Amino acid sequence: MSTPREYTIQVPVTYTGYDGSIVFEKPLPNKIEMTVRDNGQQLRAIKKQKLNLNINLEHLLSNNKLLISAEVLRPRLQEILPGSTSIQHTQPEYIEVNYRVQQKKTVPVELTSIIELASQYQLAHAPEISPAEVRIYGSTAQLDSITKIITDSVHLIDLQKSIMKEVSLVCPEGVSVEPSTVQVAWEVEQFTEKSFRLPLQVEGISRGEKIRLFPSEVEAIVRVGISQFEKIDADDLQAVCPYPTAQDKKLTVEIRSTNPHITSSRAIPAHVEYIIER
């Protein structure tokens, strides 16, 4: 049997079971140094292992003090070691830190960006932010004045394919945010145009009154992503012009759409002549 030996190792520590509302007065130790005793073969095996200690603080936080006594800490370290290995001493032997509790609030994330699309490309829909809401922590006075959290500015040039980026959040001074980054997805596709002949209507006509338009129909040209081209029809559109005022020599045509996939539209002609018949 080989002679027992001692070996000193540093074990990384991670802490769970609490959120950003808990602010510790000093950093929690991220490593614990411990001297262990075992035979040479077992110690060599331990050297090759990637030991890590996870401590759940959920039931250890009380009255603004975190206390992880030696009676709690050492058994948890022992659990990650082989049964034959004994702990001689640890540094630190226990963890004791005061903390304060901040207020918390959930707010939406607002994207700050400049998007320059390549020719013949458009966004299929608004950028998707995940998560769309984040939690912020601070004093009541600080949180009451915050209604949203904005992202760092993103500038994309000549964009012609879909992209996803991790974007940092801009946090007001004295406030913390969780998470500190969001994922933003831009879905890009080529667009094309589609045209329809539409009857022209005048809004605000009084009963018994008639307005003749020249022409009475217009061509509506809409821009749409290629993926939605077959799903767009004339029922999605309406061509209207306002009731004329005394100064109007011609009426301006407006193309209205009920389909969210239509990104822009125009009328040919854009203005029409009229006669009011009473």
SULLINWO-V269322 format. One record per backbone hydrogen bond with DSSP energy under -1.0 kcal/mol. CO is the residue of the C=O (numbers start at 1). NH is the residue of the N-H. Records with the same first field share a line. If there is no record, write none. Layout:
# SULLINWO-V269322
CO: NH / NH
This chain:
# SULLINWO-V269322
5: 38
7: 36
9: 34
11: 32
12: 53
14: 55
16: 57
19: 22
21: 102
23: 100
30: 13
32: 11
33: 91
34: 9
35: 88 / 89
36: 7
37: 86
38: 5
39: 43
40: 44
41: 45
42: 46
43: 47
44: 48
53: 14
55: 16
57: 60 / 61
60: 67
62: 65
64: 99
65: 62
66: 97
68: 95
69: 73
70: 74
72: 76
73: 77
74: 78
75: 79
77: 80
78: 81
82: 85
86: 37
89: 35
91: 33
95: 68
97: 66
98: 25
100: 23
103: 138
105: 136
107: 134
108: 149
110: 151
112: 154
114: 156
116: 159
118: 121
120: 191
122: 189
128: 185
130: 183
132: 109
134: 107
135: 178
136: 105
137: 176
138: 103
139: 143
140: 144
143: 146
149: 110
150: 170
154: 114
156: 116
159: 118
163: 186
165: 184
167: 182
168: 152
172: 175
176: 137
178: 135
180: 169
182: 167
183: 130
184: 165
185: 128
186: 163
187: 124
189: 122
190: 226
192: 224
194: 222
196: 220
198: 218
201: 241
206: 209
210: 277
212: 275
214: 273
216: 200
218: 198
219: 268
220: 196
221: 266
222: 194
223: 263
224: 192
225: 228
226: 229
228: 231
229: 232
233: 236
234: 237
236: 258
238: 256
239: 201
240: 254
241: 203
245: 248
251: 272
254: 240
256: 238
259: 262
264: 223
266: 221
268: 219
270: 253
272: 251
273: 214
275: 212
277: 210
